[in-house]
Amino acid sequence: MGRILTGAALALAVAGALSGAALAQQPTEVRIGVALEPPILDPTAGAAEAIDIVVYQNIFEGLTAIDENGAVQPGLASSWTISDDSLTYTFKLHEGVTFHDGTAFDADDVKFTFERILAADSVNAHKELYTDIAEVSVVDPFTVSFTLSKPVGLFLFNLGRGDAVIVAPESAGNNATTPIGTGPFAFVQWDKGNRVLLERYEPYWGELPALTKASYRFIGDTAAMTSALLAGDIDGTNNFAPDSLAVFEGNPQFKVLVGTTEGETILGTNNRKPPFDNLKVRQAMAHAIDRQAIIDGATYGYGTPIGAPFAPHNAYYTDLTGTYPYDPDAAKALLAEAGYPDGFNATLKLPPLGYARLSGQIIASQFAAVGIKLELINVEFAQWLQDVYTNHDFDLTIISHVEPFDIGNYANPDYYFGYDNPDFQALIKTLNETVDDAKRKELAIEAQTILAKDAVNGYLFELAQTGVWNAKLAGMWQNSPIEGLVLRGIYWVE
Amino acid sequence: MNFLKRHPNLTIGLAGTILFALLGLISLVWTPYPIAQIDIARRFLGPDAAHWLGTDNLGRDMASLVMSGTLTSFVVAALAVTIGAGIGVPLGLAAAAWGGPVEWLVLRFSDFLFAFPAIIVAILVTALFGPGAINAVLAIGLFNIPVFARVARGGALSIAVLDFVAAGRLPGLGPASIAYRHLLPNIMSLIIVQGTIQLSLGILAEAGLSYVGLGTQPPATSLGLMLRDAQSMFLIHPWLTLVPGLCIVLIVIGLNIAGDGLRDAIDPRLRQVNANVVA
């Protein structure tokens, strides 16, 4: 009997190997390389884009979902109605939805999610987007209504962000390490420093994705990423360093997808700290920056110059790049007026991102020309989050703000660059409460103009998304209208 | 002149080393272009009359970078050797002169440092005190200490049994005086040879540390940092990695040949002595 069983097991193993070989020709697994490892995997508890790259719309879903074009689509809510005064939103929820631990999804989870975001001890990175929610009430298990204290122009969009994905009371506490959501992919394991594995969640309520497995490999080094792509260790990456893009351009085994992102790359300036609290100093720095040189040098021409923290492809965009044009003489004159005729010394903390490190060297050279001597300090990402983002211990930094429509950050005086302008805060408040599109555009342009004139940060360029993928993969997002790398549409052709 | 002719190794090695050292020294007062001067419009130029070694990805002049980078590499390595010899040689001499517990302590201290691979020690130091050229000096110097301590002790032990040392004891010289007046001068050649070899290892170590981002930081430059900057573009612009890479190879070969030649030249008997050291 034992022998027969062994024989059966052997036969099974052979059959398994054969079907494995068959599967190799029709892969349903994708291995994606990403530069940054997320600090945690709970998108409702951290600001890092790296979290959303792994989990957004893959593991977790919101009531609404943002599509490839940045438009709001139904998510866990199948439909909704909005009251005439724009204060009450009633959502009809999908039925038969389960979390990956098997628990059912219903209106109580929605209520729990938003109470968790708004709780006093909430660690949500964008609590301020949801503070106008006065009440979340469960009408019946599959109907939930939101009452707002005032109209919020982007409310449906905000519900689709990674910050507002629906979590369950049973599992929310552990989402940082074992995320449990309702999405088409379930979390399998996280080998810290190496990769995160996801697997298709078969009982998924919606259309099942073509991929059955996905893994995210964390490869911080461009040369290592290049080798991994060429060797076939990974099938693609959503954002590849532009300096080596030429390796893959014209290679028929790969396709290069160039699209837009919501990433405004800025020279983050600590407005709390002298001399950066002086408007003249900030204006001088703005005049000292030669954007085109930075774009050519750091992004190989793939970036778009910006004069305010606003995406150029947005309908509300206005071109303010001419506010403080590149003019080293004007910069020197302003520095002298500000009391720094010989310039000053400052530090520039650079996160481990190719564009930041390269831009840093170029800006140091440009600033040296007007007398500002920068000391470049390269930091790891966790240290950057702690020093710069959390503790505000920095002079200058370079980072891309990849959230859509994130101009509201400038209305938060506690944000890391510490811009405290009551007029601007009032303007953003009005903007958030305005629903009429023409009026919103007018206000958004006014807001951009204030930020450009105040030279809060150095506005460098809008980051392009330069993805490199295996030529046989299809369905990746070319543009990145929201932080994330959505797997559900990806499939192998042939 | 005849001396150099009799020792071609030494001549070639010294010539190469001195050439690079001079290039580095000249960079103190003059480079073709300022090394921090970034000019995107002129990047990725091949070698020509204006830029002898071309320009890098930020439009910096490669020849200027190589000159300045060589200086950094030499200075870091030389300081590290100074630290290693300055602490290691007295320790080794003390071990040989006093013996007993002193010797035990010095040897165990050396074993302890040897137990960690050099690069791990270096990463530890730079991780504790932050990356930078000065910390790289400390890190590389630290793992030079036991090397010099061993060489000094080995050399001194073989001298200490000789008659003239015993004669030195007769007028009442203590171990410290013996070590300083009789042992040190006689192992000086050993130390110099070891120093040359450690210098080449130091240059490699500096390049390694800078390559992993723990050594020299921009806007300063070193050969290892140039390699690091260029490696992501190796497939497209291999020239950018070839230049600093070949420089490192040439300097290290030059120093090693010079070290070998020096050993032959200074005292043929030292070979014998050195064999004892290794044993």
Interface residues (C-beta under 8 A of the other chain):
Chain A: D221 T222 A223 T226 A241 D243 S244 A246 V247 A293 D296 G297 G354 L358 G360 Q361 I362 A364 S365 Q366 A368 L376 I377 N378
Chain B: A36 Q37 I38 I40 A41 R43 N57 L58 G59 P131 G213 Q217 P218 P219 Q231 S232 M233 F234 L235 I236
